[in-house]
């Protein structure tokens, strides 16, 4: 009987570089480059966005996921959104993204008062059978 499992790729950083942060400005969204699940037959990914909030934060950080069938044309509005709450600092969350060929991750403050630092990691997964 064949067994089914997962093979996890090496984690990559989508927003920020070298474990560093990107500072958000106002309500301008920071957007990752394309995450290609299609080319190497990945079935999904887990993203791990993180917010490092100002000392007296007034704004949360929203994480937005935009899907694409071809890696060129993305949804005009986010297909999935979740919030990183300012009450925990720093605050890291995880999200599974499954069965889409391509996606991008956006991070944006909920208001223009703060300048929070953000970063986001991604680990893709391939389904395997042995």
Secondary structure, DSSP 4 states (H G I P E B T S, - for coil): ---EEEEEPPPEEEESSTT--EE--TTPPEE---EE-TTTT--EEEEEEEEE--TT----EEEEEEEESSSS-B-SS-SEEEEE-TTSSSEE--EEEES-SEEEEEEEESSSS---EEEEEEEEEEEEE-
